[in-house]
Amino acid sequence: MALQPFTRNFHDNSTEAGFQFTFYCDLCQEGYKTRFIESKTYKKGRMLKGIGGLISAASSLAGKYNIGYGLERGSDILSQKFEGMSPEWHKEHEAAFEMAQNEAKQHFLRCPKCRKWVCENDWNEEEGLCVECAPRVNVEVAAARAEKMVEDIKQKASQTQVFDGKIESKQTICHQCGKPAGQGKFCNNCGANLAMKQCERCGTLSPANVRFCGECGNKLF
């Protein structure tokens, strides 16, 4: 007998030892795994011979088809996965699957518009629809505000002049020897005090803070 799931998006984790199922949200694919139910026939040791090899092959099938069983394809895969199990085990399997579905349904809601089964994180309680059909207004506003903020930051950054290290320094010429004096208080070549000004008219040296030559009265620059 083929299993009749309430959603196609599930995975059967059952083994010969017991039964467990994982149901997935149709939007975010977040899964809910049901509680493990031990197989009574396995506990009593009434399994058919060769089950170990069949289960090993079934495990590879389960890895290949992880989630999203189609109803027809899923039924075929499940029948192959558990081929060789005893009739008693299959009855336990069907009963456990029914219990697992009842347990999982408590953690999912079905959208009346798109018919998808979604988890609580993807459900808009105010609208009674999934967030794909009715996005949450506060979430969309916050996301749009954050996106606009990032755009503004990038635009502001693109308009900001960034230092590129190419600054021309003003060269000081020594009034005594006429050569580049360096950046210190005294000339690197002749040792003259760079804090002195030389009058262009009479050549007299004056302190740097004096505006007129004390010898001829010429204005010092």
Phi, psi and omega in degrees: 000128181284142178287144180246091184281152176283341175220145179285343187269077180212168178224135180267110181267009186295150174227182177297339182278338182172189192232135178201146185222149176240126178251140187243146174292135182290345181260301185264352180066016174290134187255152173239121180262127181284167181292152181280132177245118183288140178281127179288323180292325178292320181296326181274353177075032182255033179276156180289159179291147178082008182297325183302314180294322180294320180293324178298318177293323180296325180297321178292325176295319180296324179291327180288319180250084189285299182225168174078041175300133166283158184299313182286311181296320180297321179295319179295317182295316180295322179294325177289320184298320185252022177294132180102351177287155181287156177303324178297318179298318180296323177295319176298320181299313180296317180294319179295323180294321178296318178294320180295321179295318178298323178291316184290326182300335179290345183249005180226154177231145181259124180288125181290345181270303183265352178069016180273150175264122185233158177280173183296331179294335182252027181241129177265101184296323183296323183262344181071030180223166175288161184290344176285322178276329180220084180302146177290127185298314183296325179291317180294321179295315180297319180293319179293321179295317180295320179296318179295322179298318179295319179297318179296319179297316180295319179295317179297319180295323181291337180267355182271130178283126183255136179299126181252005177083004182256071179253126180278125179270144180283130183268130180266127178260130181292132180286346183269309184253348178077012179253163176304127188266347183091195185255000182274187179277344181234150182296135179290340185263310184245353178080008180295148179286117183282353179280358180264147175249141179255128180292129181290338183274310185247351178083007181286140177272136180225155177303153186295334183271001180273136183267337181231146180293131180286348182268311185239354179081007179292144180287130182265139181249000000 
